[in-house]
């Protein structure tokens, strides 16, 4: 009985801690993005609130909390209310499946990889429902573009992950990491270089980030599908976007970069290498935002359907052949 | 710490957090009524018709091709997990299956379903 209660306690505590830590990461990801992009453009970035602007995310949160929550007259109310929650929950829940270290995973299930893929496809519903419910032209166009883009790139992403599953022989994320540690190269990045490339490009497109941020292209669609949202509902979409980046980076680290394993053990901080790899990928996301211009829509669809999907299929069959021969 | 309850708890906590934030927002924010605020955002131009315009058939085509590929992937995932046990037999079977779908893919490509003007 006592065992049951202590198990339950640790389970609850772990979930709450993970939630708080990932929320803090999401908040400071926005700060890091503004600061890094500012440096790349030879500006200073936020530096007024707190030392070096470190309290900026908190100030932003408080500001959004006191902004008026406007529901335009023409919207479809129930759908308009529920869409940001769909986005947030589907984008954020994936982090609970990722093994941060050998003994810390909130939910260690056999179909972890499939579950993350399912969640990331479901988050397309938040986008398309908000675009439709807003009953505004910009939002509608943004929602249409986003859904077409997300479904196109999802195939390429699944194909890239399929090669990883093929090599590891399991859908459990913890088993995938263990299989990597026991493989000759220690990480799947080297044998799966094509797969990693396909995955990263599709992950950027799935998160609607530059250079694939057509659904929210500021210069033509103002903000895309959430243009009619304001106050905290708008912030929920914002949170969902950055949560999506975090989950995609964590998934890339788990599937391609060897998860919690590193060149040497760091005492007392078992998740050190995992966090370092995630930060490197997040920096990469921000870096390409500062570097690359936006794609045109037809180029975007061509890249997804005519380059990434054939590449993913070729990579899958090459992996299968090599695995059969050796 | 294992099993599905973790995901559901995490998702529920996120949902709860979102609800709490929206409720707090509604308590804290000023509310000033102004009918112009509740119009759709159109850069000041009066809205003359419904925003839900008929959409291009391209989007529908993309969705149909996506469906075909997604079902294909659903078949491929279990295959990838048991690949080692199946060996060459599984490889050839799946190669035939994917080849048949590739014929459809090439057909759709040549018919211009993937072309976007």
Interface residues (C-beta under 8 A of the other chain):
Chain A: X10 X11 X12 X14 X15 X16 X18 X19 X23 X64 X65 X66 X67 X68 X69 X70 X71 X72 X73 X74 X84 X85 X88 X89 X92 X93 X95 X96 X97 X104 X105 X106 X107 X108 X109 X114 X115 X132 X134 X135 X136 X137 X138 X139 X140 X144 X147 X148 X151 X152 X154 X155 X158 X159 X162 X165 X166 X169 X170 X171 X222 X227 X228 X231 X232 X233 X235 X236 X297 X298 X301 X302 X305 X306 X309 X313 X316 X317 X320 X321 X323 X324
Chain B: X1 X2 X3 X4 X5 X6 X7 X9 X10 X11 X13 X14 X15 X17 X18 X19 X21 X22 X24 X25 X26 X28 X29 X30 X31 X32 X37 X38 X39 X40 X41 X42 X47 X50 X51 X52 X53 X55 X59 X62 X63 X65 X66 X69 X70 X73 X76 X77 X80 X81 X82 X83 X84 X87 X88 X91 X94 X95 X98 X102 X105 X109 X114 X115 X116 X117
